[in-house]
Amino acid sequence: MSDSPLSFRALGVPAALVRSLEGRGITEPFPIQTATLRDTLAGRDVLGRGRTGSGKTLAFSLPLVARLSDSRPGRSGAPRGLVLAPTRELASQIAETIAPLAAAAGLTHTVIFGGVGQGKQVEALRRGVDILVACPGRLEDLKGQGHLRLDAVEISVLDEADHMADLGFLPAVKRILDATPRGGQRMLFSATLDNGVDILVKRYLTNPLTHSVDPSSSPVAAMTHHILEVADVGAKRDLVEQLASGRTRRLFFTRTKHQARKLARQLTASGIPAVDLHGNLSQNARERNLDAFSTGAVKVLVATDIAARGIHVDDIDLVAHVDPPAEHKAYLHRSGRTARAGSGGTVVTIMLPEQRKDVRQLLRAAKIGAQPTAPEAALVAGLVGETAPRVAPTEAPEAAARKPAAQPARGQGGSGRAGSGQGRSSRGRRPRSGQGASASAQDGGQQSRRRDDGGARTRNGARGSRPTADGGARLARTAEGGGRAVYVSESGARPARDTSAGRDGGGRPSRRRAPRRATSGGTPR
């Protein structure tokens, strides 16, 4: 166990946590950890600024676990440590980082977010947790239901605070922090301090120590940036397929959810298994797709900006902006998925001729000096590297995006026999008039959708005219009803909806009300 000035032990991290880190191969702290750990372990409020991938998660997880391990255990519905994150993916990954540390210290933890049922989350809170990792929306929801209170929180952490501001979560964050004790320790980590984050700092941090590891707008030194201009959409599609064909992990960003889903399916169909990640996916689908990409089962991920923050996947060799982002902060956060933890990476922006002006302004704001070039064969081959063998879509991993299989036409294979009381199938052919079917048989082919007194569904005409087994309501035609179908029960008769008027050749009832007409007996209805 090293005692060098850059070791976790020398920075004051407890021995049990140091052993947990070393067991996972983490032996030397990153700069933001070195800069903040002494102060955070001492209980000071800290404002940490560092670019994406700089090690912020471990920088607050270590003092959070270390300081809570020295105090009383958590009570039901009253966590002692709170971590707020803007997205469910980031919340899950923070929980994964905390899990081994909490286990080494004998603490419990759980994570809550929306998009899934709340039952298991409520049960975990009821049993009592020491550390709660949460997204603001679900936290406020459960708190409003009485499953959670925040008056026992000793340490609060805001991660990716600038992203919370971008997503409009600041009002909720303020309400949550207002519910925590004022004397607790608070740590805020953010890549930037704009869009209202500075207000959080002034309002909730007490004499914070500020540690800024590097400028918020600086590109990662180990990144190589390429701006490739293509002639049209067809050439763009071909270039994307080429870039996706390498053996290493590749991440492609699109602006819309529809484009992400479509591109992932196109790549899988062309023999390059790909998964998508965007807001329209269920939580289970998002976790499945991210896991397939993280484990290497699938090498290509197509995502919207939901993955541009906080998604920590190691060894992403190439990030491609299929659609250039709208502003420079998004460019830096997207690009920050590669060249993480000191490793190198490549960033490619694909540009159409009409996007030249916007891309030029984007690069200037991001302080990127790369110039647009044509996607020459030698350059593209260097970006692709060794190509992976193509995989038939039927042989691709289960998580790979695919176009849904065509569904059979509704009602195919059904049968309907006139006069049998069975009627036509859900989308079968209507019985034609004049084929010898009686009025009662035609009525028998139509479902009234009414229910009898016992709650059972009945049909008009032939089937409905039979009394029910329990002697309850039955449907019949009576002279007293003027030839109309009525419900007859022990308590008397009441008119039913006229299902014969408005039919087209004995088919399904028309949605339009039929004109009033005389009955066969000449009596106006």
Residue pairs with C-beta under 8 A, 6 or more apart in sequence:
1 7
1 9
1 15
1 18
1 19
1 22
2 9
2 10
2 27
3 9
3 10
4 10
6 28
6 29
6 34
7 27
7 28
7 29
8 17
8 18
8 21
8 26
8 27
8 29
8 33
8 37
8 62
9 15
9 18
11 29
11 33
11 34
11 37
11 38
11 41
12 37
12 38
12 41
12 42
13 21
13 37
13 41
13 62
13 66
14 66
14 69
14 105
16 104
16 105
17 62
17 65
17 66
17 101
17 104
17 105
19 104
20 100
20 101
20 103
20 104
21 27
23 100
24 100
26 58
29 37
29 55
29 58
30 54
30 55
30 58
30 59
30 341
31 50
31 54
31 55
31 213
32 48
32 50
32 54
32 55
32 56
32 59
32 211
32 213
33 55
33 58
33 59
33 62
35 48
35 211
35 213
36 46
36 48
36 59
36 209
36 211
37 59
37 62
37 63
39 46
39 209
39 211
40 46
40 59
40 60
40 62
40 63
40 185
40 187
41 62
41 63
41 66
41 67
43 67
43 185
44 185
44 208
44 209
45 185
45 186
45 187
45 205
45 206
45 207
45 208
45 209
46 187
46 188
46 208
46 209
46 210
46 211
47 187
47 188
47 189
47 190
47 193
47 201
47 205
47 208
47 209
47 210
47 211
48 56
48 59
48 60
48 187
48 188
48 189
48 190
48 210
48 211
48 213
49 189
49 190
49 191
49 192
49 193
49 210
49 211
49 212
49 213
49 216
50 56
50 59
50 189
50 191
50 211
50 212
50 213
50 214
51 191
51 213
51 214
51 216
51 218
51 220
51 332
51 336
52 191
52 309
52 310
52 332
52 333
52 336
52 337
53 220
53 312
53 336
53 337
53 339
53 340
53 341
54 213
54 214
55 341
56 159
56 189
57 93
57 94
57 97
57 159
57 312
58 97
59 189
60 83
60 157
60 159
60 187
60 189
61 94
61 97
61 98
61 101
62 101
63 155
63 187
64 81
64 83
64 98
64 131
64 155
64 157
65 81
65 98
65 101
65 102
65 104
65 105
65 107
65 131
66 105
67 154
67 155
67 185
68 80
68 81
68 105
68 107
68 130
68 131
68 154
68 155
69 105
69 106
69 107
71 80
71 154
72 80
73 128
73 130
74 80
74 108
74 128
74 129
74 130
74 152
75 128
75 152
76 125
76 126
76 127
76 128
77 125
77 126
77 128
77 147
77 148
77 149
78 128
78 148
78 149
78 150
78 151
78 152
79 125
79 129
79 130
79 131
79 132
79 148
79 150
79 152
79 153
80 130
80 131
80 152
80 153
80 154
80 155
81 109
81 130
81 131
81 132
81 153
81 154
81 155
81 156
81 157
82 131
82 132
82 134
82 150
82 153
82 155
82 156
82 157
82 176
82 180
83 91
83 94
83 98
83 131
83 132
83 133
83 134
83 156
83 157
83 159
84 134
84 135
84 136
84 139
84 156
84 157
84 158
84 159
84 164
84 173
84 176
85 91
85 94
85 133
85 134
85 135
85 159
85 160
85 310
86 135
86 136
86 159
86 160
86 163
86 164
86 167
86 169
86 309
86 310
87 135
87 163
87 306
87 309
87 310
88 113
88 114
88 115
88 135
88 283
88 286
89 286
89 290
89 306
89 307
89 310
89 311
90 159
90 160
90 309
90 310
90 311
91 111
91 112
91 113
91 133
91 134
91 135
92 111
92 113
92 287
93 310
93 311
93 312
94 111
94 133
94 159
95 109
95 110
95 111
95 133
98 109
98 131
98 133
99 109
102 108
102 109
102 130
102 131
107 130
107 131
108 127
108 128
108 129
108 130
108 131
109 129
109 130
109 131
109 132
109 133
110 121
110 124
110 125
110 129
110 131
110 132
110 133
111 132
111 133
111 134
112 118
112 121
112 124
112 125
112 132
112 133
112 134
112 135
112 138
112 139
112 142
113 134
113 135
113 137
113 138
113 283
114 135
114 137
114 138
114 141
115 282
115 283
116 283
116 284
118 138
118 141
118 142
121 138
121 142
122 142
122 147
125 132
125 142
125 147
125 148
126 147
132 139
132 148
136 164
136 169
136 172
136 173
136 176
137 169
137 172
139 148
139 176
140 172
140 175
140 176
142 148
143 149
143 150
143 176
143 179
149 179
150 176
150 179
150 180
151 179
151 180
151 181
152 181
153 180
153 181
153 184
154 181
154 184
154 185
155 184
155 185
155 186
155 187
156 177
156 180
156 184
156 185
156 186
156 187
156 204
157 186
157 187
157 188
157 189
158 164
158 173
158 186
158 187
158 188
158 189
158 190
158 200
159 189
159 310
160 189
160 190
160 191
160 309
160 310
161 173
161 188
161 189
161 190
161 197
161 200
162 190
162 191
162 192
162 193
162 194
162 195
162 197
163 309
163 310
164 170
164 173
165 194
165 195
165 196
165 197
166 195
170 196
170 199
170 200
173 200
174 200
174 203
177 186
177 200
177 204
186 204
186 205
186 206
186 208
188 197
188 200
188 201
188 204
188 205
188 208
190 197
191 216
191 332
191 333
192 216
192 329
193 201
193 216
201 208
217 328
217 329
217 332
217 365
217 366
217 367
218 367
219 225
219 332
219 335
219 366
219 367
219 368
220 335
220 336
220 339
220 345
222 339
222 342
222 343
222 344
222 345
223 335
223 338
223 339
223 344
223 345
223 346
223 347
224 344
224 345
224 346
224 347
225 335
225 347
225 348
225 349
225 368
225 369
225 370
226 346
226 347
226 348
226 349
226 370
226 373
226 379
226 383
227 348
227 349
227 351
227 359
227 363
227 370
227 371
227 372
227 373
228 239
228 348
228 349
228 350
228 351
228 372
228 373
228 374
228 375
228 379
228 380
229 351
229 352
229 353
229 356
229 372
229 373
229 374
229 375
230 236
230 239
230 350
230 351
230 352
230 375
231 353
232 352
233 352
235 375
236 322
236 350
236 352
237 266
239 350
239 375
239 380
240 252
240 263
240 267
240 320
240 322
240 350
241 266
241 267
241 270
241 272
242 380
242 384
243 250
243 252
243 318
243 320
243 348
243 380
243 383
243 384
244 250
244 252
244 267
244 272
244 274
244 300
245 272
245 384
245 387
245 388
246 299
246 317
246 318
246 383
246 384
246 385
246 386
246 387
246 388
247 299
247 385
247 386
247 387
247 388
248 299
248 315
248 317
248 318
248 385
249 293
249 296
249 299
249 300
249 301
249 313
249 315
249 316
249 317
249 318
250 299
250 300
250 301
250 316
250 317
250 318
250 319
250 320
251 300
251 301
251 303
251 307
251 313
251 316
251 318
251 319
251 320
251 337
251 338
252 263
252 300
252 301
252 302
252 303
252 319
252 320
252 322
253 302
253 303
253 304
253 305
253 307
253 308
253 319
253 320
253 321
253 322
253 323
253 325
253 334
254 260
254 263
254 302
254 303
254 304
254 322
254 323
255 304
255 323
255 325
255 326
256 304
256 323
257 278
257 279
257 280
257 304
259 322
259 323
260 276
260 277
260 278
260 302
260 303
260 304
261 276
261 278
261 280
261 302
261 401
263 274
263 276
263 302
263 322
264 274
264 275
264 276
264 300
264 302
264 400
264 401
265 274
265 276
265 401
265 402
265 403
267 273
267 274
267 300
267 302
267 401
268 274
268 393
268 396
268 400
268 401
268 402
269 393
269 402
269 403
270 390
271 390
271 391
271 392
271 393
272 300
272 388
272 390
272 391
273 298
273 299
273 300
273 391
273 396
273 397
273 400
274 298
274 300
274 301
274 302
274 400
274 401
275 289
275 290
275 292
275 293
275 298
275 300
275 301
275 302
275 399
275 400
275 401
276 289
276 301
276 302
276 303
276 401
277 286
277 289
277 290
277 293
277 301
277 302
277 303
277 304
277 306
277 307
277 311
278 303
278 304
278 306
279 304
279 306
281 289
288 399
289 298
289 301
289 399
290 301
290 311
290 313
291 297
291 399
292 298
292 397
292 399
292 400
293 299
293 300
293 301
293 313
294 313
297 397
297 399
298 396
298 397
298 399
298 400
299 388
301 307
301 313
302 322
302 401
305 325
305 330
305 333
305 334
307 337
308 330
308 333
308 334
308 336
308 337
309 333
311 337
312 340
313 337
314 340
314 341
315 343
316 337
316 338
316 340
316 345
317 338
317 345
317 346
317 385
318 338
318 345
318 346
318 347
318 348
318 383
319 334
319 335
319 337
319 338
319 345
319 346
319 347
319 348
320 347
320 348
320 349
320 350
321 331
321 334
321 347
321 348
321 349
321 350
322 350
324 331
324 349
324 350
324 351
324 355
324 358
324 359
324 362
325 331
325 334
325 362
327 362
327 365
328 362
328 363
328 365
328 366
331 349
331 362
331 363
331 366
331 368
332 366
335 347
338 345
338 346
338 347
339 345
346 383
348 383
349 359
351 359
351 372
356 372
359 372
363 369
363 370
373 379
393 400
393 402
396 402
409 427
410 426
410 427
411 425
411 426
411 427
411 428
412 427
414 424
414 425
414 426
414 427
414 428
415 422
415 425
415 428
416 422
416 423
416 424
416 425
416 428
416 429
416 431
416 445
418 431
418 435
418 437
418 441
418 442
418 445
419 437
419 438
419 441
419 444
419 445
419 462
420 444
420 462
421 444
421 445
421 459
421 461
421 462
421 463
422 445
423 444
423 445
423 446
423 447
423 459
424 430
424 431
424 445
424 507
430 504
430 505
430 506
430 507
430 508
431 437
431 442
431 445
431 505
431 506
431 507
432 505
432 506
433 442
433 505
433 506
434 505
437 506
439 461
439 500
440 461
440 462
440 465
440 477
441 461
441 462
442 461
442 500
442 503
442 506
443 460
443 461
443 462
443 485
443 499
443 500
444 459
444 460
444 461
444 462
444 463
444 464
445 461
445 506
446 459
446 460
446 461
446 499
446 503
446 508
446 509
447 457
447 459
447 460
448 458
448 459
448 460
448 464
448 475
448 485
448 496
448 497
448 499
449 457
450 457
450 458
450 487
450 496
450 497
451 457
451 458
452 458
452 468
452 472
452 473
452 474
452 475
452 487
453 472
453 473
453 489
454 468
454 470
454 472
454 473
456 468
458 464
458 473
458 475
459 475
460 475
460 485
460 496
460 499
461 475
461 485
464 474
464 475
464 476
464 485
465 474
465 475
465 476
465 477
466 474
467 474
468 474
471 490
472 489
473 487
473 488
473 489
474 487
474 488
474 489
475 485
475 486
475 487
475 488
475 496
476 485
476 486
476 488
477 483
477 484
477 485
477 486
478 486
478 488
478 493
480 486
480 493
481 493
481 495
482 519
482 521
482 523
482 525
483 519
483 520
483 521
484 495
484 496
484 498
484 525
485 496
485 497
485 498
485 499
485 500
486 493
486 494
486 495
486 496
487 493
487 494
487 496
498 514
499 509
501 509
501 510
501 514
501 517
502 509
502 510
502 512
502 513
502 514
503 509
503 510
504 510
516 524
516 525
517 525
518 524
518 525
519 525
